[in-house]
Each structure stands twice: as C-alpha cells, then as structure tokens.
C-alpha cells in the first residue's frame, strides 16, 4: 500500500523538476530512474517519450499515457538595458505571471533566477484607466544592466524558463505547487506500477511519459503509433471548481471526492468522448473495489487520449484525472488522497484487464 507521505515525496520530486515542453530532460531523467525499478524494459524514442514496459501474460497491450511537460516561457528578445522579453510555451494567463520568480536555463544548462515585472500601477498617468497587463507588457528581470551582462550570463533568445516554485503542503491532505499538470498524472502512473510489484497482469503494460502535450498533444500521437495498444488510459489533471465565486452548478469536480473518470472533454481541436467500453470498465472497477470516483465532463480542455484514440485503425481510449484547483498557475492544488485513489484505480484496472474486456474491444464481425 502506498502512503500519503510516499505519494507526496514522489510528487514533490517530479513537480519541482524543470521541464517545459520540448525541454523535458530533467524530469525525464527522474522518470527513467523510477521506471527502471518498476519495469522490465525502458525505452526513449527520438522525440523523448519514455516507455516503461512491464511484461504480462499475453502480448495484448495497455498503454498508459501521462505527459511530463509543463507550461513555460521562451526568451525571444533581449533589450539593451538587460531586460528579457518572452513568449508563452502553452496556455498562460497574464495575471498568473505578474510578480512571479522564474528560473531561466542558460546555454550551459545553468538556472538563472529572475523575476517577472510590469509597469507599476503608481506609474499610471492621472486620468488614465488602470488595465490588466497583457503578455506584451511583461518582462523578466535577472539583475542585469545591459545586453552585454545578459550575454555573460549565457542567456540567449531561445532559452526557456519556468516559474520558481516548490511543492508544499497545504493543510492536512492538500499540496500546492507548479506543474501538477501533469506531474500528478506521472506520479499516478508510477504509484500504480509500484502497487503492482507482486502482481502479474494479463496484458503487457506500456507506461508512457509523453512530451509536448501542452503545445498540441505531440508526444502521445507518436507513442500511440509506436505501441499500437489494445486500449489506452490517459492520466492528467482536471479542473476542480469547488471554490468561492463559482456557481454550485459548475462544481462538477471537487477535491477529495476521488479520481475523475472521463466521459467527455473539449478543447480548441474539438470534442473527445471516451470509448464507452473503456469508460464502463473504469467505473466497474472503481465500484467493485469501493474506490470513490467522479464523472468528468469538461468543456475547455483535453488530454493525450484525444491524440491516441484515432491512430492506426482506432485505439479505444479513456481517461482518469486528478482533481486540481488553479490549473496553469504556480499554485496548483490537489488532495493527496485523490492522487493515491487514482493510482489504486489504475492498478486494479491493470490487474483486471483480461479476456472479457479484450472481447468487448474487438472489431465486430457482421454475419
């Protein structure tokens, strides 16, 4: 059994690591080390997806997908007075960035501390309306006074940055920090494999930590083509709106009420509806194992399941999500109990996925 403290320590190691999209090296190394202890084989593909392969009794494959990248920033201009202008990697809101500390990785791989600044409200001319800052108004201050000092620090256009924040406890069971989207999904996958150490699953497990989800679900599509699984489960966070100012009608996902089983989501690239056999299997396992769960119908985001489902001849796919408040900020917050229950649900699914489920997922032969 995995304790809340074990879950916290693993999540902290993953959350604190540096890893914006296409620069996942640091977090990938942590994942590789964990998978090497839990799997029979570990592979890394040409784009950096990590595959932990756990042999089963048959060649039927379960693919688990949890993206390891986080949203970040990329430097696109160095001003003559030493300030850095940047563009987003992934979906930020300006309010989440103002007055934050950041770590900029220079060309040598060193992390340089900086702060995100904006014109102070005191500088607003009399009579002019104070407006929320736009991304173009923000800059990074690393304490340099000139472009030459920036060059001495090894910072160039193209260097990337993430927010400087460490995972901390919040009350008895909650934790808060950066990159819980989606280091929480990665932690769920690793904890579930740990729960399976003394089990022999019927299917072979492909636990995949994917790259570049935040900029278009890139890695998952490559991985789905490579693995071609019998079915897949994407692991990610989902938006918990059980906070002040949000109508009760929208409190569909809450912290502490268990993992969210995906029915539907929708982002800029269209709606995704989970494969019904996969969805029903997840619910059946949750109910029979007495694991609390919630139903996820999310409008405004999607997961790796979307990129996996319609590859090759079609891959039945569903999702399990960890409820998280304040997503895409440096204070993302979740309940460790939800994290452990998500891992428990995933572990029991891997054990119970057998011939009966495979039969439901086959093409139907019409006589």
C-alpha positions in Angstrom: 0.0 0.0 0.0 1.2 3.5 -0.8 1.1 6.1 2.0 0.2 9.8 1.5 3.8 10.6 2.6 5.2 8.4 -0.2 2.9 10.0 -2.7 4.0 13.5 -1.5 7.7 12.8 -1.8 7.4 11.3 -5.3 5.1 14.2 -6.4 7.5 16.8 -5.0 10.4 15.4 -6.8 8.5 15.5 -10.1 6.8 18.8 -9.5 9.9 20.7 -8.6 11.8 19.5 -11.7 12.4 21.8 -14.7 10.6 20.6 -17.8 8.7 22.9 -20.2 7.5 21.4 -23.5 10.4 20.2 -25.7 12.8 20.7 -22.8 11.8 17.8 -20.5 15.3 16.4 -19.9 15.4 17.0 -16.1 12.1 15.5 -15.3 12.6 12.7 -17.9 15.7 11.5 -16.0 13.7 11.2 -12.8 11.0 9.2 -14.6 13.6 6.9 -16.2 15.1 6.1 -12.8 11.7 5.3 -11.3 10.6 3.2 -14.3 13.9 1.2 -14.2 12.9 -0.1 -10.8 9.4 -0.9 -11.8 9.5 -2.3 -15.3 11.2 -5.0 -17.3 12.5 -2.6 -20.0 12.7 1.2 -20.5 13.0 2.9 -23.9 13.2 6.6 -25.0 12.1 7.5 -28.6 13.6 10.1 -30.9 11.3 12.9 -29.5 11.9 12.0 -25.9 8.8 10.0 -24.9 9.7 7.4 -22.2 8.3 3.9 -22.3 8.3 1.6 -19.3 7.4 -1.9 -20.4 6.1 -4.3 -17.8 5.6 -7.8 -19.2 2.2 -9.5 -18.9 0.9 -13.0 -19.6 0.0 -12.1 -23.1 1.0 -9.7 -25.9 -2.2 -7.6 -25.5 -1.1 -4.1 -24.5 -2.4 -1.5 -22.1 -1.0 1.9 -22.9 -0.9 4.4 -20.0 -0.1 8.0 -21.1 0.9 10.8 -18.7 2.5 13.9 -20.2 5.7 15.1 -18.4 6.0 18.6 -19.8 4.8 21.8 -18.1 3.9 25.2 -19.5 6.8 27.6 -19.6 8.3 30.7 -21.3 10.8 31.2 -24.1 13.0 34.3 -24.4 12.5 36.0 -27.7 14.3 39.4 -27.2 17.0 40.8 -25.1 16.6 44.6 -24.6 19.7 46.8 -24.4 19.0 47.6 -20.7 19.2 43.9 -19.8 15.5 43.0 -19.5 14.2 39.9 -21.2 11.1 39.7 -23.3 9.4 36.3 -23.7 6.6 34.4 -25.3 4.5 31.6 -23.7 5.0 27.9 -24.1 1.5 26.6 -23.5 -1.5 28.4 -22.1 -0.8 31.1 -19.6 -3.0 33.9 -18.3 -1.1 37.2 -17.7 -2.4 37.5 -14.1 -0.7 34.2 -13.2 2.7 35.5 -14.3 2.8 39.0 -12.8 5.3 39.4 -9.9 6.5 35.8 -10.1 10.0 34.4 -9.7 11.3 32.4 -12.6 14.3 30.1 -13.4 15.8 30.8 -16.8 18.0 27.9 -18.2 21.0 29.4 -20.0 23.0 27.8 -22.8 25.2 25.9 -20.3 22.2 24.4 -18.6 22.6 26.6 -15.5 19.4 28.1 -13.9 19.4 31.8 -13.5 16.9 33.4 -11.1 14.7 36.2 -12.4 11.5 38.0 -11.6 8.6 38.9 -13.9 8.0 42.6 -13.8 5.4 45.0 -15.3 4.9 48.8 -15.1 3.7 49.5 -11.5 0.2 51.0 -11.1 1.7 54.1 -9.5 3.1 54.9 -12.9 -0.3 55.2 -14.5 -0.8 58.8 -15.6 -3.7 60.7 -13.8 -7.0 60.2 -15.5 -5.8 57.1 -17.4 -7.7 53.8 -16.6 -5.6 51.1 -14.9 -5.8 48.0 -17.1 -4.8 44.4 -16.5 -1.4 43.8 -18.1 -1.1 41.9 -21.3 1.7 39.4 -22.1 3.5 42.0 -24.3 3.7 44.3 -21.2 5.7 41.7 -19.1 9.4 41.2 -18.9 12.0 39.2 -16.9 14.5 41.0 -14.7 17.6 38.9 -13.9 19.5 41.7 -12.3 21.5 42.6 -15.4 22.0 46.2 -16.6 22.9 45.7 -20.2 22.7 43.3 -23.1 26.4 42.5 -22.5 25.7 41.4 -19.0 22.9 39.1 -20.2 25.4 37.6 -22.7 27.9 37.0 -19.8 25.1 35.1 -18.0 24.8 32.8 -21.0 21.2 33.8 -21.8 20.2 34.0 -25.5 17.0 34.2 -27.4 15.6 30.6 -27.4 16.5 30.0 -23.7 13.5 28.7 -21.7 12.1 29.4 -18.3 9.7 28.0 -15.7 8.2 29.5 -12.6 10.4 29.1 -9.5 8.1 27.3 -7.0 8.5 24.2 -4.8 5.7 21.8 -3.8 4.5 22.5 -0.3 1.8 21.1 2.0 -1.4 23.0 2.4 -3.4 21.8 5.5 -3.6 18.1 6.2 -4.0 16.5 2.8 -3.6 19.2 0.2 -0.4 20.2 -1.6 0.3 23.2 -3.7 3.0 24.0 -6.3 3.8 24.2 -10.0 3.5 21.7 -12.8 1.0 19.4 -11.0 -0.4 19.5 -14.5 0.8 16.9 -15.2 3.4 15.6 -12.8 0.4 14.4 -10.8 -0.6 12.1 -13.8 3.0 10.9 -14.0 3.0 10.2 -10.2 -0.3 8.3 -10.5 1.2 6.1 -13.2 4.4 5.4 -11.2 2.5 4.7 -7.9 0.1 2.3 -9.7 3.1 0.4 -11.1 4.5 0.2 -7.5 1.2 -1.2 -6.3 1.6 -4.0 -8.9 5.1 -5.1 -7.8 3.7 -8.5 -6.6 1.1 -8.9 -9.4 1.3 -10.5 -12.8 -1.1 -8.6 -15.2 -2.7 -10.4 -18.1 -1.8 -7.7 -20.5 1.7 -6.2 -21.1 1.8 -2.6 -19.7 3.3 0.3 -21.6 3.6 3.2 -19.2 4.5 6.2 -21.3 5.6 9.6 -20.1 4.8 11.8 -23.1 6.3 15.1 -24.4 4.9 18.3 -25.7 1.3 17.8 -24.6 0.9 21.4 -23.6 1.6 22.6 -27.1 -0.6 20.2 -29.0 -0.6 16.6 -27.7 2.5 15.9 -29.8 4.2 13.1 -28.0 1.1 11.0 -27.4 0.4 10.7 -31.1 3.9 9.3 -31.8 3.7 6.9 -28.8 0.3 5.6 -29.9 1.7 4.8 -33.4 4.7 3.1 -31.9 2.8 1.0 -29.2 -0.5 0.3 -31.1 -2.1 -0.8 -27.8 -5.3 -2.9 -27.3 -6.6 0.1 -25.3 -5.3 3.2 -23.6 -5.8 5.3 -20.5 -4.6 8.9 -20.4 -3.7 10.3 -17.0 -4.0 14.0 -16.4 -5.4 16.6 -14.0 -8.8 18.1 -14.4 -10.3 21.4 -13.2 -11.8 21.5 -9.7 -14.1 24.5 -9.5 -15.3 24.0 -5.9 -14.1 27.5 -4.9 -15.8 30.8 -4.0 -17.3 32.8 -6.9 -18.1 29.7 -9.0 -21.8 28.8 -9.1 -22.8 25.5 -7.5 -24.0 24.3 -10.9 -20.3 24.2 -12.0 -19.0 22.3 -9.0 -18.9 19.1 -11.1 -15.4 18.1 -9.9 -14.3 18.5 -6.3 -11.2 18.0 -4.3 -11.3 14.9 -2.0 -14.1 13.1 -3.9 -11.9 10.7 -5.8 -10.4 10.4 -9.3 -12.5 11.7 -12.2 -13.4 9.2 -14.9 -13.6 10.9 -18.3 -16.8 10.9 -20.2 -16.1 13.9 -22.4 -13.9 16.9 -22.8 -13.4 19.6 -25.4 -10.7 21.9 -26.4 -9.7 24.0 -29.4 -9.4 20.9 -31.6 -12.9 19.6 -30.9 -14.7 17.3 -28.5 -13.4 14.0 -27.3 -15.9 11.3 -26.0 -14.2 8.4 -24.2 -14.7 4.9 -25.6 -17.7 3.5 -23.8 -16.2 0.1 -23.1 -13.1 1.7 -21.5 -15.2 4.2 -19.5 -17.5 1.5 -18.3 -14.6 -0.7 -17.3 -13.1 2.0 -15.2 -16.4 2.6 -13.5 -17.0 -1.1 -12.9 -13.5 -1.5 -11.3 -14.0 1.7 -9.1 -17.3 0.5 -7.8 -16.3 -3.1 -7.2 -13.1 -2.0 -5.4 -15.0 0.6 -3.5 -12.8 3.4 -4.8 -14.6 6.8 -4.8 -14.9 8.4 -8.2 -16.4 11.4 -10.1 -17.7 11.8 -13.6 -15.7 14.2 -15.8 -17.5 16.2 -18.4 -15.0 19.0 -19.1 -15.6 21.9 -21.5 -12.5 23.7 -22.3 -9.5 21.3 -22.3 -8.4 17.9 -23.4 -5.8 15.2 -22.8 -3.4 12.8 -24.5 -6.4 10.5 -25.0 -7.5 12.7 -27.9 -4.2 12.2 -29.7 -4.2 8.4 -29.1 -7.8 7.4 -29.9 -7.9 7.9 -33.7 -4.5 6.5 -34.7 -4.0 3.5 -36.9 -7.3 1.5 -37.0 -8.6 3.3 -33.9 -7.4 2.8 -30.3 -10.1 2.6 -27.6 -9.1 5.3 -25.1 -10.4 6.8 -21.9 -9.0 8.8 -19.1 -8.5 9.1 -15.4 -7.9 12.6 -14.0 -6.8 14.0 -10.6 -9.0 17.0 -9.5 -6.8 20.1 -9.3 -7.6 23.7 -8.4 -5.9 26.7 -10.0 -4.6 24.8 -13.1 -2.0 26.5 -15.2 -0.6 28.6 -12.3 2.2 28.3 -9.9 -0.2 27.4 -7.0 -1.9 24.4 -8.5 -3.5 22.5 -5.6 -4.7 18.9 -5.2 -5.6 16.4 -2.5 -3.1 13.6 -1.9 -6.0 11.2 -1.2 -7.3 11.8 -4.7 -3.8 11.0 -6.1 -3.5 7.8 -4.2 -7.0 6.7 -5.1 -6.3 7.4 -8.8 -3.2 5.2 -8.6 -5.3 2.5 -6.8 -7.9 2.6 -9.5 -5.3 2.4 -12.3 -3.5 -0.5 -10.6 -6.7 -2.5 -10.2 -7.6 -1.8 -13.8 -4.3 -3.2 -15.0 -4.8 -6.4 -12.9 -8.4 -6.9 -14.0 -8.0 -6.1 -17.7 -8.4 -9.6 -19.3 -10.1 -11.6 -22.0 -13.6 -10.3 -21.2 -12.5 -6.7 -21.8 -10.5 -7.6 -24.9 -13.6 -9.2 -26.4 -15.6 -6.0 -25.8 -12.9 -4.0 -27.6 -12.6 -6.2 -30.7 -14.0 -5.3 -34.2 -17.5 -6.7 -34.6 -17.8 -9.2 -37.3 -21.1 -8.9 -39.1 -22.5 -12.1 -40.4 
